[in-house]
Amino acid sequence: MGSIRIAGAFALILFVSGCAVASNVMDTGNGTYMISAHAAPIRGGAAGANDVAYGAANDFCAKRGGHAVVLTANARDVYQGSYGGSFNGSGGAFGGGVFAAGNTDLHFRCEGGAIQ
């Protein structure tokens, strides 16, 4: 029974951590950079995407001895709908929902340290 709980916890961690992703950092010239991120509804939609992008931007700048300063953040929710139903000898059911995943494009520069 203990191994089933461990496997379940591991699957949950993979599920939650895999619901947000950031692109590679792109050099946009003049010492500015851009990163894009996407987050599923379970990770907070647009707010979660902003959090993922800002964390990745700070990691990028930290490798250069600095920190990220946000110039612009263009976040948007992407609505996804799902509906379905089934019927059987006992009756049936129908349901669905609309969920908001999020995308963001974060433009930033690095300040402090030996920025390159």
C-alpha positions in Angstrom: 0.0 0.0 0.0 2.9 2.4 0.7 4.3 2.0 -2.8 0.9 2.9 -4.3 0.8 6.1 -2.2 4.4 7.0 -3.3 3.4 6.3 -7.0 0.3 8.5 -6.6 2.2 11.3 -5.1 4.8 11.1 -7.8 2.1 11.2 -10.5 0.5 14.2 -8.9 3.8 16.1 -8.8 4.4 15.3 -12.4 0.9 16.4 -13.3 1.1 19.7 -11.5 4.6 20.6 -12.6 4.0 19.7 -16.2 1.2 22.2 -16.5 3.3 25.3 -17.1 6.2 25.8 -19.5 8.4 28.7 -20.6 10.2 29.3 -23.9 13.9 29.9 -24.2 15.0 33.5 -23.6 15.2 35.5 -26.8 17.5 38.4 -27.3 15.5 41.3 -28.7 18.4 43.8 -29.0 19.6 46.8 -27.0 20.1 44.7 -23.9 16.4 43.6 -23.7 15.1 40.0 -23.8 11.7 38.3 -24.2 10.3 35.0 -22.9 7.0 33.4 -23.4 5.1 31.1 -21.0 2.0 29.1 -20.9 0.1 27.8 -17.8 -2.8 25.5 -17.5 -5.9 26.5 -15.4 -4.6 24.4 -12.5 -1.4 26.5 -12.5 -3.3 29.8 -12.5 -3.9 30.7 -16.1 -2.4 34.1 -17.1 -1.2 34.8 -13.6 0.5 31.5 -13.5 2.1 32.1 -16.9 3.4 35.5 -15.6 4.9 33.8 -12.6 6.6 31.1 -14.7 8.0 33.7 -17.1 9.2 36.0 -14.4 10.9 33.2 -12.6 12.7 32.1 -15.8 13.7 35.7 -16.5 15.2 36.0 -13.0 17.1 32.7 -13.5 18.4 34.0 -16.8 19.6 37.2 -15.2 21.0 35.5 -12.1 23.4 33.5 -14.3 24.7 36.9 -15.3 25.0 38.2 -11.8 21.9 40.4 -11.9 18.1 40.4 -11.7 15.2 40.9 -14.1 13.5 44.2 -14.6 10.2 43.8 -16.4 9.6 46.3 -19.3 6.2 44.9 -20.5 4.1 41.9 -19.9 1.3 40.9 -22.3 -0.8 38.3 -20.6 -4.0 36.8 -21.9 -6.3 34.0 -20.9 -7.1 31.3 -23.5 -10.5 29.8 -22.8 -11.0 26.1 -23.5 -14.4 24.5 -23.3 -15.3 20.8 -22.8 -18.7 19.2 -22.9 -19.8 15.6 -22.9 -22.4 13.1 -21.8 -23.3 9.5 -21.6 -26.5 7.5 -21.4 -27.0 4.0 -20.0 -29.7 1.7 -18.6 -29.7 3.7 -15.3 -30.1 7.1 -17.0 -27.3 9.4 -18.1 -25.3 12.4 -17.4 -24.2 15.5 -19.2 -21.7 18.1 -18.2 -18.8 20.3 -19.1 -17.0 23.5 -18.3 -14.9 26.3 -19.6 -11.4 26.7 -18.3 -8.9 29.5 -18.7 -5.3 28.6 -19.5 -2.9 31.5 -19.8 -0.2 32.8 -22.1 2.2 35.7 -21.5 5.0 37.4 -23.4 7.4 39.1 -20.9 9.9 41.7 -22.2 12.7 42.4 -19.7 16.3 43.6 -19.2 18.9 42.4 -16.7 20.3 44.9 -14.1 23.1 44.6 -11.6 26.2 42.4 -11.8 28.3 41.8 -14.9 25.4 41.7 -17.4 26.4 40.5 -20.9 
